[in-house]
Amino acid sequence: MQMETLPLFDLPGQEPPAPKTGPAPTPPFVAATGTPQPVAARPTPAGEPKAAAASTGWMPPADMNAAVVRMAEAVTDSWFGHHISGRIELPLSALAAIAWHGPEPEHAPGATTEMLGWDTDHTLGYIRSQWRRFGRLRPDLANPAAPFLLAWLGDTPLTEREEKAVHAVVRAALRANLFSLTLPDARFDVDLFGVTLTLLKAGGANKAGAAYYTPSHIADVMARILGLTDEASIHEPACGTGGLLRAAAALMRDRGRDPHTVEWVAVDIDELAIACLAANVIIWDLGYQVLLGVADVLTEHWIPKARKMRAETITVALEAERARRVLDAVIALENPTPEPEAATSGAPASPTPMEKESL
């Protein structure tokens, strides 16, 4: 049975509402109270137009790689256009938070229009709420995503210039039709962060001539050559933002295999690349068997340490969730309200994916 996702925001009244166009979106997050459900890729015929009329919604771009580059350049130009150097984790994590919204094709134009109308405070509140939700639903990825989580939930506040720059970055990504790249027909086939990270680290598109990024179609060819479809575990020792993992998962889906059945193990020496991959795990729906690390594989035995850190964050999250349930029960006892008969006679709630892993 397909489980419903949790509401987009967990703290009503403290966070801005989601776009009102169409029904509540179903981002690639898995509900914390249900069993993970794989999302099947749907093939897109070649030569589809970039966008259809608003009544039918958007279609993925005909040239996905070119669209990703245009979006990355728009984000980078917007960020550096505010004369900011450093803290590139802010535009990267903002891009992830907006990408996770992932409206369906028929709602993408309206969602884009509404989000473009948000002011700076609204946009920043939305991004924080998305990362708060990520931390609660995916504690297994908390350490790999630490640079992004700390950027929004840590102790270092954004300067006024950084706030305006982040808002401009979000608007630039939306104007570059970001949601056309997060549609069900598109999101398994693109890496939003590879080019973006390359350009941001280089200081802009004009300075990135020496940088090299493997396009998605090259990664797809590599996955087919390596035959990455039948393995129980896939290891990538220099993963970057995960282009080869994406290609392997897409190939599996094309051949009828669920990527949730695979253990994904990846490491890179660049902590921002790993944080981007943690965000991509959600976009590509790789499941819960994911182990990511930041290390030099030539000198470090990183896997035992990464497994220990992952287990610790899962344990902390489980304890916090159980404490929250106790608190909710106490509040309910102090403020009883009538409940529908079906709600009081149903089966106990299913364990969360993290609880299952701890058993």
C-alpha positions in Angstrom: 0.0 0.0 0.0 1.3 3.5 -0.9 1.9 5.3 2.4 1.0 9.0 2.5 3.9 11.4 3.2 3.9 13.5 6.3 2.8 17.1 6.0 5.4 19.2 4.4 5.9 21.1 7.7 6.0 19.6 11.2 5.6 22.8 13.2 2.4 24.6 12.0 2.4 28.3 12.5 6.2 28.5 12.7 7.0 27.9 9.0 5.7 29.4 5.7 3.1 27.4 3.8 3.9 25.4 0.7 2.7 26.7 -2.6 -1.1 26.5 -2.9 -1.3 25.4 -6.5 -2.8 22.0 -6.7 -2.9 19.3 -4.0 -0.1 19.0 -1.5 3.1 17.9 -3.3 4.7 14.6 -2.7 8.5 15.3 -2.5 10.9 12.4 -2.7 11.0 12.0 1.1 9.8 8.7 2.5 7.2 9.0 5.3 8.8 8.4 8.7 5.8 6.4 9.7 5.6 4.0 6.8 7.4 1.6 4.6 9.7 3.1 1.9 8.1 2.8 -1.5 10.2 2.7 -4.6 9.4 5.2 -7.3 9.4 3.8 -10.8 11.0 5.8 -13.6 8.8 6.5 -16.5 10.6 6.8 -19.9 10.2 10.0 -21.8 10.1 9.8 -25.6 13.0 11.5 -27.4 12.4 15.0 -28.6 9.8 16.1 -26.1 9.3 19.8 -25.9 10.8 21.7 -23.0 7.4 22.8 -21.6 3.8 22.3 -22.4 0.9 24.5 -21.7 0.1 25.2 -18.0 -3.1 23.1 -18.4 -1.1 20.0 -19.1 2.0 20.9 -17.1 5.6 20.7 -17.9 7.6 18.0 -19.6 11.3 17.3 -19.1 13.7 19.3 -21.4 14.7 17.7 -24.6 18.4 18.2 -23.8 18.7 17.4 -20.1 22.4 18.1 -19.8 22.1 21.5 -21.4 19.2 22.4 -19.1 21.2 21.4 -16.0 24.2 23.5 -17.2 21.9 26.5 -17.8 20.4 26.1 -14.3 23.8 25.7 -12.7 25.1 28.8 -14.5 22.1 30.8 -13.4 22.6 29.8 -9.8 26.3 30.5 -9.9 25.9 33.9 -11.6 23.2 34.9 -9.1 25.4 33.9 -6.1 28.5 35.7 -7.2 26.5 38.6 -8.5 26.0 39.5 -4.9 29.8 39.8 -4.4 30.0 36.9 -1.9 33.0 34.6 -1.7 32.9 31.5 0.3 30.0 29.7 2.1 29.0 28.0 -1.2 27.2 25.4 1.0 24.4 28.0 1.2 23.4 28.1 -2.5 23.9 24.3 -2.8 21.7 23.5 0.2 19.1 26.1 -0.9 19.0 24.4 -4.3 18.5 21.0 -2.7 15.7 22.3 -0.4 13.7 23.7 -3.3 14.4 20.7 -5.6 12.9 18.4 -2.9 9.5 20.2 -3.4 9.2 18.3 -6.7 5.7 19.2 -7.8 3.9 17.0 -10.4 4.0 18.2 -14.0 0.5 19.8 -13.9 1.4 21.8 -10.8 5.0 22.8 -11.7 4.1 26.0 -13.5 1.9 27.3 -10.7 4.3 26.3 -8.0 7.1 28.1 -9.8 5.0 31.3 -10.2 4.0 31.2 -6.5 7.5 30.6 -5.2 8.9 33.4 -7.3 6.5 35.7 -5.4 7.8 34.8 -2.0 9.8 37.4 -0.1 13.3 36.7 1.4 12.0 35.7 4.8 9.5 33.3 3.4 12.1 31.6 1.1 14.6 31.3 4.0 11.9 29.8 6.3 11.0 27.3 3.7 14.6 26.2 3.2 15.1 25.8 7.0 11.9 23.7 7.3 13.1 21.4 4.6 16.4 20.8 6.2 14.7 20.4 9.6 12.5 17.7 8.0 15.5 16.1 6.4 17.3 15.8 9.7 14.2 14.1 11.3 13.4 11.7 8.5 16.9 10.8 7.3 19.2 10.8 10.4 21.2 8.1 8.6 22.4 10.9 6.3 22.9 13.5 8.9 26.7 13.3 9.1 27.3 13.3 5.3 24.9 16.3 5.0 26.4 18.1 8.0 27.7 21.1 6.0 24.2 21.8 4.7 22.4 21.0 8.0 24.7 23.3 9.9 24.3 26.1 7.3 20.6 26.3 8.2 20.2 24.8 11.6 23.6 25.6 13.2 24.8 28.6 15.3 26.2 30.7 12.5 23.6 33.2 11.2 23.4 34.4 7.7 24.4 37.9 7.0 21.9 40.2 5.3 23.8 40.0 2.1 23.9 36.2 2.3 20.1 36.1 2.9 19.5 38.2 -0.2 21.9 36.2 -2.2 20.2 32.9 -1.3 16.8 34.3 -2.2 18.2 35.4 -5.5 19.7 31.9 -6.1 16.3 30.3 -5.5 14.6 32.7 -7.9 17.4 32.1 -10.5 16.9 28.3 -10.3 13.1 28.6 -10.6 13.4 30.9 -13.6 15.7 28.3 -15.2 12.8 25.8 -14.9 14.3 23.8 -12.0 11.1 21.9 -11.6 11.3 20.6 -15.1 14.4 18.7 -13.9 12.7 17.2 -10.8 9.6 15.7 -12.6 9.1 11.9 -12.3 10.3 11.6 -15.9 13.5 13.6 -15.2 14.9 13.4 -11.7 16.4 9.9 -12.0 18.3 11.1 -15.1 20.0 14.2 -13.9 22.5 15.4 -11.3 21.6 18.9 -10.3 24.8 19.4 -8.2 27.7 18.2 -10.3 28.0 21.2 -12.6 26.7 23.6 -9.9 29.4 22.5 -7.4 32.1 22.7 -10.1 31.1 26.3 -11.1 30.8 27.5 -7.5 34.1 26.1 -6.5 35.7 27.7 -9.5 34.3 31.1 -8.8 31.9 31.2 -11.7 31.3 29.8 -15.2 34.1 32.0 -16.8 36.7 30.5 -14.4 35.8 26.9 -14.6 37.5 26.0 -17.9 40.0 23.6 -16.2 37.3 21.8 -14.2 35.8 18.6 -15.6 32.4 17.2 -14.9 31.2 13.8 -16.3 27.9 14.4 -18.2 25.0 12.2 -17.3 25.0 10.4 -20.7 28.7 9.4 -20.2 27.9 8.1 -16.7 25.0 6.1 -18.3 27.4 4.5 -20.8 29.9 3.7 -18.0 27.1 2.0 -15.9 26.1 -0.2 -18.9 29.8 -1.2 -19.6 30.4 -2.1 -16.0 27.1 -4.0 -15.8 26.0 -2.4 -12.6 22.6 -4.1 -12.3 22.9 -7.3 -10.4 25.2 -6.5 -7.5 24.0 -6.5 -3.9 26.4 -3.7 -3.1 27.9 -0.9 -5.2 31.0 0.9 -4.0 32.3 4.1 -5.5 35.6 5.2 -4.0 35.7 8.7 -5.7 32.1 9.4 -6.0 31.9 13.2 -6.4 28.2 14.1 -6.3 27.3 10.6 -7.3 26.9 10.6 -11.1 27.8 6.9 -11.5 25.5 5.9 -8.7 22.7 7.7 -10.4 23.4 6.0 -13.7 23.5 2.6 -12.0 20.2 3.2 -10.2 18.6 4.4 -13.5 19.8 1.3 -15.3 18.4 -0.9 -12.6 15.0 0.7 -12.8 15.0 0.3 -16.6 15.6 -3.4 -16.1 13.0 -3.8 -13.4 15.1 -3.8 -10.3 14.4 -1.7 -7.2 17.5 0.4 -6.1 16.2 0.0 -2.5 17.5 -3.6 -2.6 21.1 -2.4 -3.1 23.6 -1.2 -0.6 25.1 2.0 -1.8 28.6 2.8 -0.4 30.4 5.9 -1.6 33.2 8.2 -0.4 35.0 11.3 -1.5 37.6 13.6 0.0 35.4 16.7 -0.7 32.8 17.1 2.1 30.6 19.4 -0.1 30.5 16.8 -2.8 29.3 14.2 -0.2 26.7 16.6 1.1 25.4 17.0 -2.4 25.3 13.3 -2.8 23.3 13.0 0.5 20.8 15.4 -1.1 20.8 13.4 -4.3 20.0 10.2 -2.4 16.6 11.8 -1.8 16.1 13.0 -5.4 17.1 9.6 -6.8 15.3 7.6 -4.2 18.2 5.2 -3.5 16.5 4.0 -0.3 17.9 3.5 3.2 20.9 1.1 2.6 23.3 4.1 2.0 26.7 4.6 3.6 28.5 7.8 2.7 31.8 9.1 4.0 34.4 11.9 3.7 37.9 10.4 3.5 41.0 9.8 1.5 40.5 6.1 0.5 44.3 5.8 -0.1 45.1 6.4 3.5 42.0 5.9 5.6 39.9 2.9 6.5 36.7 4.9 6.5 33.9 2.3 6.4 33.9 1.2 10.0 34.0 4.8 11.2 31.2 5.8 8.9 29.0 2.8 10.0 29.5 3.8 13.6 28.6 7.4 13.0 25.5 6.4 11.1 24.4 4.1 13.9 24.9 6.8 16.5 22.8 9.4 14.6 20.1 6.8 14.0 20.0 6.0 17.7 19.8 9.6 18.7 17.0 10.2 16.3 15.1 7.2 17.5 15.4 8.3 21.1 14.2 11.8 20.2 11.2 10.4 18.2 10.2 8.1 21.1 10.5 11.1 23.5 8.3 13.1 21.2 5.7 10.4 21.2 5.6 10.3 24.9 5.2 14.0 25.0 2.4 13.9 22.5 0.7 11.2 24.6 0.9 13.4 27.8 -0.5 16.4 25.9 -3.3 14.3 24.6 -4.2 13.1 28.1 -4.2 16.7 29.4 -6.3 17.9 26.4 -8.5 15.0 25.4 -10.5 15.4 22.1 -13.0 13.0 20.6 -11.4 10.7 18.0 -13.1 8.8 15.1 -13.8 5.2 15.8 -11.5 4.1 13.0 -8.6 5.9 14.6 -9.0 4.2 18.0 -9.6 0.7 16.8 -6.9 0.4 14.1 -3.6 -1.6 14.3 -0.6 -0.1 16.0 1.5 2.2 14.0 4.2 0.6 11.9 7.8 1.0 13.0 9.8 3.6 11.2 12.5 2.6 8.7 15.1 3.7 11.2 13.5 1.6 14.0 13.5 -1.5 11.7 17.2 -1.0 11.1 17.9 -0.9 14.8 16.1 -4.2 15.5 
